[in-house]
């Protein structure tokens, strides 16, 4: 099965909206591959950078949250080096 040219492209399937928040375009909801497409986009280098940005924006609330956040950032950084 051939995939659309937009498959897994973060800025096409999860672009920033007018208010600066990312949102799924309406035309993606009719696509049978939209779930796999979004997962692929978030697993891409750009998607990992986006997730790292979200982690950096969020402030830790306690010791456990600080350790969890550190672990997630470390995992993302390793994944970014590998791609």
C-alpha positions as a Python dict, from the first residue, in 0.01 Angstrom:
ca = {
    (1, 'X'): (0, 0, 0),
    (2, 'X'): (140, 338, -101),
    (3, 'X'): (150, 602, 166),
    (4, 'X'): (70, 966, 114),
    (5, 'X'): (361, 1208, 82),
    (6, 'X'): (260, 1371, 411),
    (7, 'X'): (293, 1042, 606),
    (8, 'X'): (500, 1098, 921),
    (9, 'X'): (593, 1461, 844),
    (10, 'X'): (545, 1639, 1176),
    (11, 'X'): (477, 1986, 1036),
    (12, 'X'): (211, 1847, 798),
    (13, 'X'): (28, 1606, 1031),
    (14, 'X'): (71, 1796, 1360),
    (15, 'X'): (130, 2163, 1266),
    (16, 'X'): (119, 2460, 1500),
    (17, 'X'): (-219, 2628, 1503),
    (18, 'X'): (-305, 2995, 1519),
    (19, 'X'): (-257, 3009, 1896),
    (20, 'X'): (84, 2839, 1890),
    (21, 'X'): (-48, 2498, 1995),
    (22, 'X'): (-1, 2192, 1778),
    (23, 'X'): (-318, 2035, 1642),
    (24, 'X'): (-414, 1760, 1400),
    (25, 'X'): (-562, 1899, 1074),
    (26, 'X'): (-924, 1809, 1002),
    (27, 'X'): (-835, 1622, 679),
    (28, 'X'): (-617, 1379, 877),
    (29, 'X'): (-914, 1241, 1070),
    (30, 'X'): (-1056, 1082, 754),
    (31, 'X'): (-729, 906, 673),
    (32, 'X'): (-720, 537, 774),
    (33, 'X'): (-349, 566, 864),
    (34, 'X'): (-370, 875, 1085),
    (35, 'X'): (-271, 693, 1406),
    (36, 'X'): (38, 527, 1255),
    (37, 'X'): (121, 852, 1077),
    (38, 'X'): (121, 1054, 1402),
    (39, 'X'): (324, 787, 1582),
    (40, 'X'): (579, 792, 1300),
    (41, 'X'): (592, 1172, 1306),
    (42, 'X'): (653, 1180, 1682),
    (43, 'X'): (922, 910, 1651),
    (44, 'X'): (1109, 1114, 1389),
    (45, 'X'): (1400, 1343, 1471),
    (46, 'X'): (1169, 1647, 1458),
    (47, 'X'): (915, 1469, 1679),
    (48, 'X'): (1177, 1387, 1939),
    (49, 'X'): (1296, 1749, 1936),
    (50, 'X'): (934, 1855, 1990),
    (51, 'X'): (899, 1614, 2284),
    (52, 'X'): (1227, 1743, 2431),
    (53, 'X'): (1093, 2098, 2401),
    (54, 'X'): (780, 1995, 2592),
    (55, 'X'): (990, 1839, 2867),
    (56, 'X'): (1205, 2150, 2894),
    (57, 'X'): (895, 2370, 2922),
    (58, 'X'): (740, 2164, 3201),
    (59, 'X'): (865, 2240, 3551),
    (60, 'X'): (915, 1942, 3785),
    (61, 'X'): (689, 1938, 4091),
    (62, 'X'): (880, 1706, 4322),
    (63, 'X'): (1173, 1470, 4355),
    (64, 'X'): (1005, 1179, 4174),
    (65, 'X'): (887, 1406, 3893),
    (66, 'X'): (1236, 1555, 3864),
    (67, 'X'): (1390, 1206, 3829),
    (68, 'X'): (1122, 1096, 3580),
    (69, 'X'): (1177, 1411, 3373),
    (70, 'X'): (1555, 1360, 3380),
    (71, 'X'): (1510, 998, 3267),
    (72, 'X'): (1279, 1097, 2980),
    (73, 'X'): (1521, 1369, 2867),
    (74, 'X'): (1811, 1124, 2879),
    (75, 'X'): (1619, 867, 2672),
    (76, 'X'): (1521, 1130, 2414),
    (77, 'X'): (1877, 1264, 2395),
    (78, 'X'): (2010, 913, 2329),
    (79, 'X'): (1746, 856, 2062),
    (80, 'X'): (1830, 1188, 1897),
    (81, 'X'): (2198, 1091, 1880),
    (82, 'X'): (2105, 763, 1714),
    (83, 'X'): (1897, 922, 1437),
}
